[in-house]
Amino acid sequence: MTIKATSVEIGSGAVMGSGLEAASRRSWPVAGPDERVKVLLVYPNYRGMNMLPPAIGLLSACLLESGHEVELFDTTYYASVDEDDGELKDSDGKKSDQLMARPFDMPVELTLKTTNVLDDFAQLVDDFEPDILALSCTEDMWHLGLRLLRHQRPRKEVLTIAGGVFPTFAPELVLGHEEVDIVCKGEGEDALRLLADRVGRGQDFADIPNLWTKSDDGTIRSNPIEMVDMDANPLIDLDHFEEARFYRPMGGRVWRMFPVETHRGCPYKCAFCNSPSQMAMYRNEIGENYLRRKTFENMFRELTFYKEEMGAEYLYFWADTFFSWKPGEFETFAEMYEDIDLPFWCQTRVETVEFERLTRLKDIGCARVSFGLEHGNEEFRATWLKRRMSNELIVDNFAIVNEVGIPFSVNNILGFPHETRELAFDTIRLNRRFECSDRNAYAFTPFHGTPLRDECEKLGFLEDADIVRSMVTDGTPLDMPQFPRAQVLSLVKTFNMYVRFEEERWPEIELAEQDTPEGREKYEELRLEFVDRFWSTEPSTSFEEASASV
């Protein structure tokens, strides 16, 4: 699975505001001619999702380059907000001031903020007095973002734009909320900058490409999309992030780590991902190929900035598929990267594994790779996930990665539409055939914009208006007759136990799946044994994410 909370947030589909004429009727404050405006970027992130969002920094840099003023409200280090009572709680429902589940020797103190996230946001709006609120969110972040907007909106109406993957693929749903005035469909750098310019000059902005706006009577105007010139973008702005955001655990320790963009788009058509829809949107609407890469000169400029100016210790490449290079391009990249000489992480597909290529990757500093396996049944994987490779290729290519000696993680997904518990055990059995540094199992999340979301709606498991909640706190929203939600979540919880323990112990693990006193006692017993037998001496962030090989 590609965790992509990374390449597609507000920078690839932001939602902004309504036309100025309509805005004026609603008594929006309008800046004078050629004035700079204040933009408050809002990132409604959940605890534990601590990868630095490069799109936020890029949007900030674009606004600053145009002379505007920027502030950021990032919820990452607030305790999770309970949807029912608004209390600030950690993932176990208890008050906590520890950032991580397991201790790390952190170079800076990282503690949860225990003040009320809603009140702190409203206070920042009062203090900063923004002309524009720009919310960047994925679908599972939308509910928290909407709560922030709803909390402050009755006190002060501010022109509000929303962007990211969810607004891009569900613009009508987002604009259906009175707290949002504009949606940005597609990439947002140029659209947000132009919106701020127009507001500052007191000009109409209803015709800006990529923006969807609405008038007082609810009429929606949609504009054509345009594609951003990646090489015209400024260097990312990091001044508005807390220092803690620059540190992230990887491979058993915490590093000062930064994201690097090489590509946008993905050539593959995985049905659980929004990249195929994103590629189709640009192809159908403007006849352009969304998949492209930065020039190597710009890549080197960005890499040098992180190393020399930000003191990077580690880098991660947030391309959907790192080996989306044309012939000869990887060799050029590798030669360029030799001068950077920093360890890095990337994600790619198992089909792209070649011994010589991975050997070169390790030589220039690759310290870790992530692969998406997703499902262990070849027919199911090809039919419903649109991933066509054999199990033998998977096992053989993972053996190559182990031979080269690059630590790697493997991501799996359970609870797809049409899947059964029996099919899910094919995924477990395939994972038992190879060694890796760690493996993860996630419940399938049917985001808007993914082909499998459409399949879920066709099967009657969801309606278009259903918005997925946090996959961190809620898991899957699907409750399918052939694979009920409780079964999916219990199998996610015990996935690594089934993979690592001897098969004759599977009846014990099945007992540990049950939400009964006996089942919970057995789960804790097996968890402690698992940690003792299979965890490496290096700490990891959670049990489910740390089935380290011995």
C-alpha positions as CSV (number, residue, x, y, z in Angstrom):
1,M,0.0,0.0,0.0
2,T,1.1,3.5,-0.7
3,I,0.5,5.7,2.2
4,K,0.1,8.7,0.5
5,A,-0.8,11.0,2.7
6,T,2.3,12.8,1.0
7,S,2.1,13.9,-2.8
8,V,-1.6,15.1,-3.0
9,E,-2.8,17.5,-0.3
10,I,-3.7,21.2,-0.9
11,G,-0.9,21.5,-3.4
12,S,-2.7,19.1,-5.7
13,G,-6.3,20.1,-5.2
14,A,-7.1,23.0,-2.9
15,V,-10.5,24.6,-2.3
16,M,-10.5,28.3,-2.0
17,G,-13.4,30.8,-2.0
18,S,-16.4,32.2,-3.9
19,G,-16.3,35.0,-6.5
20,L,-15.6,38.5,-5.2
21,E,-19.0,39.8,-6.4
22,A,-20.8,37.1,-4.4
23,A,-18.4,37.6,-1.5
24,S,-19.1,41.3,-1.4
25,R,-22.8,40.6,-1.0
26,R,-21.9,38.5,2.0
27,S,-19.9,41.4,3.4
28,W,-16.5,39.8,3.1
29,P,-13.7,42.1,4.2
30,V,-11.8,43.1,1.0
31,A,-8.3,44.4,1.0
32,G,-7.5,47.6,-0.8
33,P,-5.8,47.8,-4.2
34,D,-2.4,46.0,-4.4
35,E,-2.4,45.2,-0.7
36,R,-0.9,42.0,0.5
37,V,-3.3,39.8,2.3
38,K,-3.1,37.5,5.3
39,V,-3.5,33.8,4.6
40,L,-4.0,31.3,7.5
41,L,-3.1,27.8,6.3
42,V,-5.0,25.1,8.2
43,Y,-3.7,21.5,8.4
44,P,-6.1,19.3,10.4
45,N,-3.8,16.4,11.0
46,Y,-4.1,13.6,13.6
47,R,-1.6,12.6,16.2
48,G,0.9,10.0,15.0
49,M,0.7,11.1,11.3
50,N,3.9,13.1,11.7
51,M,5.4,13.1,8.2
52,L,6.1,16.8,7.3
53,P,3.5,17.9,4.7
54,P,5.6,19.3,1.8
55,A,2.5,20.8,0.1
56,I,1.8,23.1,3.0
57,G,5.4,24.4,2.9
58,L,5.2,24.8,-0.9
59,L,1.9,26.8,-0.7
60,S,3.4,29.0,1.9
61,A,6.4,29.7,-0.2
62,C,4.3,30.6,-3.2
63,L,2.3,33.1,-1.1
64,L,5.4,34.6,0.5
65,E,7.0,35.0,-2.9
66,S,4.0,37.1,-4.0
67,G,4.4,39.3,-0.9
68,H,1.5,38.0,1.2
69,E,1.6,37.2,4.9
70,V,1.2,33.6,6.1
71,E,0.5,31.8,9.3
72,L,0.0,28.0,9.9
73,F,-2.3,26.1,12.3
74,D,-1.2,22.5,12.4
75,T,-3.1,20.1,14.7
76,T,-0.5,17.3,14.6
77,Y,0.7,17.7,18.2
78,Y,-2.7,18.1,19.8
79,A,-4.3,15.2,21.5
80,S,-6.8,13.5,19.3
81,V,-10.2,15.3,19.3
82,D,-13.0,12.9,20.2
83,E,-15.9,13.3,17.7
84,D,-18.6,13.0,20.4
85,D,-17.6,15.3,23.3
86,G,-14.6,17.3,22.1
87,E,-12.4,16.1,24.9
88,L,-8.7,15.9,24.1
89,K,-7.6,12.3,24.4
90,D,-4.9,10.1,23.2
91,S,-5.4,6.9,21.1
92,D,-6.4,5.0,24.3
93,G,-9.0,7.5,25.3
94,K,-6.8,8.8,28.2
95,K,-5.2,12.1,28.8
96,S,-1.5,12.0,27.9
97,D,1.4,14.3,27.4
98,Q,3.7,11.8,25.8
99,L,4.1,12.1,22.0
100,M,5.1,8.5,21.2
101,A,3.9,5.1,22.4
102,R,7.5,4.0,22.9
103,P,10.3,6.1,24.2
104,F,12.9,7.6,21.9
105,D,16.0,9.7,22.7
106,M,14.5,12.8,21.1
107,P,16.8,15.8,20.2
108,V,14.0,18.2,21.1
109,E,11.2,17.8,23.7
110,L,8.0,16.6,22.0
111,T,4.9,16.7,24.1
112,L,1.2,16.8,23.2
113,K,-0.6,20.0,23.5
114,T,-3.4,19.6,26.0
115,T,-5.1,22.9,25.4
116,N,-8.3,22.8,23.4
117,V,-7.5,22.7,19.7
118,L,-10.8,24.4,18.7
119,D,-10.3,27.3,21.1
120,D,-6.6,27.7,20.1
121,F,-7.7,27.9,16.4
122,A,-10.3,30.5,17.1
123,Q,-7.8,32.5,19.1
124,L,-5.3,32.4,16.3
125,V,-8.0,33.7,13.9
126,D,-8.6,36.6,16.3
127,D,-5.0,37.4,16.7
128,F,-3.8,37.0,13.1
129,E,-7.0,38.4,11.5
130,P,-6.6,36.5,8.2
131,D,-8.3,37.6,4.9
132,I,-8.3,33.9,3.7
133,L,-8.5,30.6,5.5
134,A,-6.9,27.8,3.3
135,L,-7.7,24.3,4.6
136,S,-5.7,21.4,3.2
137,C,-7.1,18.0,3.9
138,T,-7.4,14.4,2.8
139,E,-10.8,12.8,3.3
140,D,-10.1,11.3,6.7
141,M,-8.9,14.8,7.9
142,W,-12.0,16.5,6.7
143,H,-14.1,16.0,9.8
144,L,-11.5,17.6,12.1
145,G,-11.0,20.4,9.6
146,L,-14.8,21.1,9.5
147,R,-15.0,21.2,13.3
148,L,-12.3,23.9,13.3
149,L,-14.1,26.0,10.7
150,R,-17.5,25.5,12.5
151,H,-16.1,26.6,15.8
152,Q,-14.8,29.9,14.6
153,R,-17.2,30.7,11.8
154,P,-20.1,32.0,14.0
155,R,-17.6,34.4,15.6
156,K,-16.0,35.8,12.4
157,E,-16.7,35.0,8.8
158,V,-13.4,34.6,6.8
159,L,-13.2,33.7,3.1
160,T,-12.5,30.0,3.2
161,I,-10.9,27.7,0.6
162,A,-10.4,24.0,0.9
163,G,-8.0,21.9,-1.1
164,G,-6.4,18.5,-1.3
165,V,-7.4,15.1,-2.5
166,F,-10.9,15.0,-1.0
167,P,-12.0,18.5,-2.3
168,T,-10.6,17.6,-5.7
169,F,-12.7,14.5,-6.0
170,A,-15.8,15.6,-4.0
171,P,-16.0,19.3,-4.7
172,E,-19.8,19.5,-4.5
173,L,-19.8,17.7,-1.1
174,V,-17.3,20.1,0.3
175,L,-19.0,23.2,-1.1
176,G,-22.3,21.9,0.3
177,H,-21.0,23.0,3.7
178,E,-21.6,26.7,4.5
179,E,-18.2,27.0,6.1
180,V,-16.5,26.6,2.8
181,D,-16.7,29.2,0.0
182,I,-14.2,27.8,-2.6
183,V,-12.8,24.5,-3.6
184,C,-9.5,24.1,-5.5
185,K,-9.7,21.1,-7.9
186,G,-6.3,19.9,-8.8
187,E,-3.0,21.5,-8.0
188,G,-3.1,24.6,-5.9
189,E,0.1,26.6,-6.0
190,D,-0.9,29.0,-8.8
191,A,-4.6,29.1,-7.8
192,L,-4.0,30.1,-4.2
193,R,-1.4,32.6,-5.1
194,L,-3.7,34.2,-7.7
195,L,-6.6,34.2,-5.3
196,A,-4.6,36.1,-2.7
197,D,-3.5,38.6,-5.4
198,R,-7.1,39.2,-6.6
199,V,-8.4,39.6,-3.0
200,G,-5.5,42.1,-2.3
201,R,-6.4,44.1,-5.3
202,G,-10.2,44.0,-4.7
203,Q,-10.7,42.1,-7.9
204,D,-13.2,39.3,-8.9
205,F,-11.7,35.8,-8.6
206,A,-14.6,33.7,-9.8
207,D,-12.7,32.9,-13.1
208,I,-9.5,31.6,-11.6
209,P,-8.5,28.2,-13.1
210,N,-8.9,25.2,-10.8
211,L,-11.3,27.0,-8.5
212,W,-14.9,26.1,-7.9
213,T,-17.0,28.9,-6.3
214,K,-20.5,29.3,-5.2
215,S,-22.9,32.2,-5.0
216,D,-25.4,33.1,-2.2
217,D,-28.1,31.0,-3.9
218,G,-25.9,28.0,-3.9
219,T,-25.1,28.1,-7.6
220,I,-21.6,26.5,-8.3
221,R,-19.2,27.8,-10.9
222,S,-16.5,25.3,-12.0
223,N,-13.5,26.6,-13.9
224,P,-11.2,24.5,-16.1
225,I,-8.1,23.0,-14.5
226,E,-4.5,23.9,-15.3
227,M,-1.3,22.2,-14.5
228,V,1.5,23.7,-12.4
229,D,5.1,24.1,-13.7
230,M,6.9,22.3,-11.0
231,D,10.2,23.9,-11.9
232,A,8.7,27.4,-11.5
233,N,7.9,26.8,-7.8
234,P,10.1,28.3,-5.1
235,L,11.9,26.3,-2.5
236,I,9.6,25.0,0.3
237,D,9.0,27.4,3.2
238,L,9.6,25.6,6.6
239,D,9.7,28.7,8.9
240,H,6.0,28.2,9.9
241,F,6.4,24.6,11.2
242,E,7.3,23.8,14.8
243,E,10.8,22.5,15.2
244,A,9.3,19.1,16.3
245,R,7.9,18.6,12.8
246,F,11.5,18.1,11.4
247,Y,12.0,15.0,13.5
248,R,10.7,11.5,12.6
249,P,11.4,7.9,13.7
250,M,12.9,5.7,11.1
251,G,14.7,2.4,11.5
252,G,14.9,2.5,15.3
253,R,16.0,6.1,15.9
254,V,14.8,9.6,15.4
255,W,16.3,11.7,12.5
256,R,16.0,15.3,11.4
257,M,14.2,14.4,8.2
258,F,12.8,16.3,5.2
259,P,10.7,15.4,2.1
260,V,12.0,15.7,-1.4
261,E,9.7,15.9,-4.5
262,T,11.0,14.2,-7.6
263,H,7.8,13.2,-9.5
264,R,4.1,14.0,-9.5
265,G,1.7,11.3,-10.7
266,C,2.0,7.5,-11.0
267,P,1.9,5.3,-14.2
268,Y,0.1,2.5,-12.4
269,K,-3.7,2.0,-12.1
270,C,-4.2,0.5,-8.6
271,A,-7.9,0.5,-7.9
272,F,-7.5,1.4,-4.2
273,C,-5.5,4.6,-5.0
274,N,-6.6,8.0,-6.3
275,S,-3.7,8.4,-8.7
276,P,-5.5,6.7,-11.7
277,S,-8.4,9.2,-11.3
278,Q,-6.0,12.1,-11.0
279,M,-4.2,11.0,-14.2
280,A,-7.5,10.5,-16.0
281,M,-8.8,13.9,-14.8
282,Y,-5.9,15.8,-16.4
283,R,-5.9,13.6,-19.5
284,N,-9.6,14.0,-20.1
285,E,-9.9,17.7,-19.2
286,I,-6.8,19.2,-20.7
287,G,-5.2,16.4,-22.6
288,E,-2.0,16.5,-20.5
289,N,0.0,13.7,-18.8
290,Y,0.0,14.5,-15.1
291,L,3.0,12.2,-14.5
292,R,6.2,14.4,-14.8
293,R,9.3,15.0,-12.8
294,K,11.4,18.0,-11.8
295,T,14.5,18.9,-13.6
296,F,17.6,17.4,-12.0
297,E,18.9,21.0,-11.5
298,N,15.9,21.8,-9.3
299,M,16.1,18.5,-7.5
300,F,19.8,19.3,-6.7
301,R,18.8,22.8,-5.5
302,E,16.2,21.3,-3.1
303,L,18.5,18.6,-1.9
304,T,21.3,21.1,-1.2
305,F,18.9,23.4,0.7
306,Y,17.8,20.6,3.0
307,K,21.4,19.5,3.7
308,E,23.2,22.8,4.0
309,E,20.5,25.2,5.3
310,M,18.1,22.9,7.2
311,G,20.7,20.5,8.6
312,A,19.0,17.4,7.3
313,E,20.2,14.0,8.6
314,Y,17.9,11.9,6.5
315,L,15.6,12.5,3.4
316,Y,12.5,10.8,2.1
317,F,11.3,10.9,-1.5
318,W,7.6,11.2,-1.7
319,A,7.0,10.0,-5.2
320,D,4.2,7.5,-5.5
321,T,6.6,5.1,-7.3
322,F,10.3,6.2,-7.0
323,F,11.3,4.2,-10.0
324,S,9.0,6.1,-12.3
325,W,12.1,7.1,-14.3
326,K,12.5,7.1,-18.0
327,P,15.4,5.1,-19.4
328,G,18.7,6.6,-18.2
329,E,17.1,9.0,-15.7
330,F,17.8,6.9,-12.6
331,E,21.5,6.8,-13.5
332,T,21.6,10.6,-13.8
333,F,19.8,10.9,-10.5
334,A,22.3,8.5,-8.8
335,E,25.3,10.4,-10.0
336,M,23.8,13.7,-8.8
337,Y,22.9,12.2,-5.4
338,E,26.4,11.1,-4.7
339,D,27.3,14.7,-3.8
340,I,24.4,14.9,-1.3
341,D,25.6,11.8,0.7
342,L,22.6,11.5,3.1
343,P,20.6,8.4,4.0
344,F,17.2,8.3,2.4
345,W,13.9,6.4,2.2
346,C,11.7,5.8,-0.8
347,Q,8.7,3.7,-1.9
348,T,8.4,1.7,-5.1
349,R,6.7,-1.3,-6.5
350,V,8.0,-4.9,-6.3
351,E,8.0,-5.2,-10.1
352,T,10.7,-2.5,-10.4
353,V,13.2,-4.5,-8.4
354,E,16.4,-5.3,-10.2
355,F,19.7,-6.4,-8.5
356,E,21.9,-3.9,-10.2
357,R,19.5,-1.0,-9.7
358,L,19.0,-1.7,-6.0
359,T,22.8,-2.2,-5.5
360,R,23.3,1.3,-7.0
361,L,20.5,2.6,-4.8
362,K,22.2,1.2,-1.7
363,D,25.6,2.6,-2.8
364,I,24.3,6.2,-2.9
365,G,22.6,6.0,0.5
366,C,19.2,4.3,0.4
367,A,18.6,3.2,3.9
368,R,15.1,1.9,3.6
369,V,12.4,1.1,1.0
370,S,8.7,0.5,1.3
371,F,6.7,-1.8,-1.0
372,G,2.9,-2.3,-1.4
373,L,1.9,-5.9,-1.5
374,E,-1.8,-5.3,-0.6
375,H,-3.2,-8.8,-1.2
376,G,-1.9,-12.3,-1.4
377,N,-4.3,-13.9,-3.8
378,E,-3.2,-13.4,-7.4
379,E,-6.6,-13.6,-9.0
380,F,-8.2,-11.3,-6.5
381,R,-5.3,-8.8,-6.8
382,A,-5.5,-8.7,-10.6
383,T,-9.3,-8.6,-10.8
384,W,-10.2,-6.1,-8.1
385,L,-7.0,-4.2,-7.3
386,K,-5.6,-4.0,-10.9
387,R,-2.2,-5.2,-9.7
388,R,-1.0,-7.9,-12.1
389,M,2.1,-9.7,-10.8
390,S,2.6,-13.3,-9.6
391,N,3.3,-14.4,-6.1
392,E,6.5,-16.0,-7.3
393,L,7.7,-12.7,-8.7
394,I,6.9,-11.0,-5.3
395,V,8.8,-13.7,-3.3
396,D,11.8,-13.7,-5.7
397,N,12.1,-9.9,-5.9
398,F,11.9,-9.5,-2.1
399,A,14.7,-12.1,-1.9
400,I,16.7,-9.8,-4.2
401,V,16.2,-6.9,-1.9
402,N,17.4,-9.0,1.0
403,E,20.4,-10.1,-1.0
404,V,21.3,-6.4,-1.7
405,G,20.8,-5.7,2.0
406,I,18.4,-2.7,2.0
407,P,15.9,-2.9,4.9
408,F,12.4,-2.8,3.6
409,S,8.8,-2.7,4.8
410,V,5.8,-4.3,3.2
411,N,2.3,-2.9,3.4
412,N,-0.9,-5.0,3.2
413,I,-4.6,-4.1,3.1
414,L,-7.5,-6.1,4.5
415,G,-11.2,-5.6,4.1
416,F,-11.6,-4.9,0.4
417,P,-15.0,-5.2,-1.2
418,H,-15.5,-8.8,-2.5
419,E,-12.9,-10.0,0.0
420,T,-13.6,-12.7,2.6
421,R,-11.8,-13.8,5.7
422,E,-10.5,-16.8,3.7
423,L,-9.1,-14.6,1.0
424,A,-7.4,-12.4,3.6
425,F,-5.5,-15.4,4.9
426,D,-4.0,-15.7,1.4
427,T,-2.3,-12.4,2.2
428,I,-1.1,-13.8,5.6
429,R,0.3,-16.9,3.9
430,L,2.1,-15.0,1.2
431,N,3.7,-12.8,3.9
432,R,5.0,-16.0,5.6
433,R,7.0,-16.8,2.5
434,F,9.5,-13.9,2.8
435,E,11.5,-12.0,5.3
436,C,11.4,-8.2,5.6
437,S,12.4,-5.5,8.2
438,D,8.7,-4.9,9.1
439,R,5.3,-5.4,7.7
440,N,2.0,-3.5,8.2
441,A,-1.6,-4.3,7.8
442,Y,-4.3,-1.7,7.3
443,A,-8.0,-1.8,6.9
444,F,-9.2,-0.7,3.5
445,T,-10.3,2.9,3.3
446,P,-12.7,3.8,0.4
447,F,-11.7,7.3,-0.3
448,H,-13.5,9.4,-2.9
449,G,-11.6,9.4,-6.2
450,T,-10.5,5.8,-6.0
451,P,-12.1,3.2,-8.4
452,L,-12.9,0.9,-5.4
453,R,-14.9,3.7,-3.8
454,D,-17.2,3.5,-6.8
455,E,-17.4,-0.3,-6.4
456,C,-18.4,0.1,-2.7
457,E,-21.2,2.5,-3.7
458,K,-22.3,0.1,-6.5
459,L,-22.5,-2.7,-3.9
460,G,-24.5,-0.6,-1.5
461,F,-21.9,-0.4,1.2
462,L,-21.6,3.4,1.0
463,E,-23.4,6.3,-0.5
464,D,-21.6,9.2,-2.3
465,A,-22.3,11.5,0.6
466,D,-20.6,9.2,3.1
467,I,-17.3,10.7,4.1
468,V,-14.6,8.4,5.5
469,R,-13.5,9.3,9.0
470,S,-10.0,8.9,10.4
471,M,-8.4,5.6,9.5
472,V,-6.2,6.1,12.6
473,T,-9.1,6.1,15.1
474,D,-12.0,4.5,13.2
475,G,-10.6,1.9,10.8
476,T,-12.8,0.8,7.9
477,P,-16.4,2.2,7.5
478,L,-17.4,-0.9,5.6
479,D,-19.5,-3.6,7.3
480,M,-19.8,-6.2,4.6
481,P,-21.9,-9.4,5.0
482,Q,-19.2,-11.7,3.8
483,F,-16.4,-9.9,5.8
484,P,-17.9,-7.9,8.7
485,R,-16.1,-4.9,10.1
486,A,-15.3,-6.5,13.4
487,Q,-13.6,-9.4,11.6
488,V,-11.5,-7.0,9.5
489,L,-10.4,-5.0,12.5
490,S,-9.6,-8.0,14.6
491,L,-7.5,-9.5,11.8
492,V,-5.6,-6.2,11.3
493,K,-4.8,-6.3,15.0
494,T,-3.4,-9.8,14.9
495,F,-2.0,-9.8,11.4
496,N,1.6,-10.0,12.4
497,M,0.9,-12.7,14.9
498,Y,-0.5,-14.9,12.2
499,V,2.5,-14.2,10.0
500,R,5.2,-14.7,12.6
501,F,3.9,-17.4,15.0
502,E,3.9,-21.1,14.1
503,E,0.7,-22.2,12.2
504,E,-0.2,-24.7,14.9
505,R,-0.7,-21.7,17.2
506,W,-3.3,-20.0,15.0
507,P,-6.2,-21.2,17.2
508,E,-4.6,-19.2,20.1
509,I,-4.5,-16.2,17.8
510,E,-8.1,-16.6,16.7
511,L,-9.0,-16.6,20.4
512,A,-7.0,-13.4,20.8
513,E,-9.1,-11.8,18.1
514,Q,-12.2,-12.0,20.2
515,D,-13.4,-8.9,22.2
516,T,-14.0,-10.9,25.4
517,P,-12.1,-11.0,28.7
518,E,-10.5,-14.3,27.7
519,G,-9.7,-13.0,24.2
520,R,-8.2,-9.7,25.6
521,E,-6.1,-11.7,28.1
522,K,-4.8,-14.0,25.3
523,Y,-4.0,-11.1,23.1
524,E,-1.9,-9.4,25.8
525,E,-0.1,-12.7,26.5
526,L,0.7,-13.2,22.8
527,R,1.7,-9.6,22.3
528,L,4.3,-9.8,25.1
529,E,5.7,-13.1,23.6
530,F,5.7,-11.5,20.1
531,V,7.8,-8.5,21.4
532,D,10.2,-10.8,23.1
533,R,10.7,-13.1,20.1
534,F,10.5,-10.9,17.1
535,W,11.1,-7.3,17.9
536,S,14.6,-6.1,17.3
537,T,16.5,-4.3,20.0
538,E,15.8,-1.1,18.2
539,P,12.6,0.6,19.3
540,S,9.7,1.2,17.0
541,T,6.6,3.4,17.2
542,S,3.9,0.7,17.7
543,F,3.3,-3.0,17.9
544,E,1.4,-3.2,14.7
545,E,4.2,-1.5,12.8
546,A,7.1,-3.4,14.2
547,S,7.2,-7.0,13.2
548,A,11.0,-6.8,12.9
549,S,12.8,-9.8,11.4
550,V,15.2,-11.7,13.6
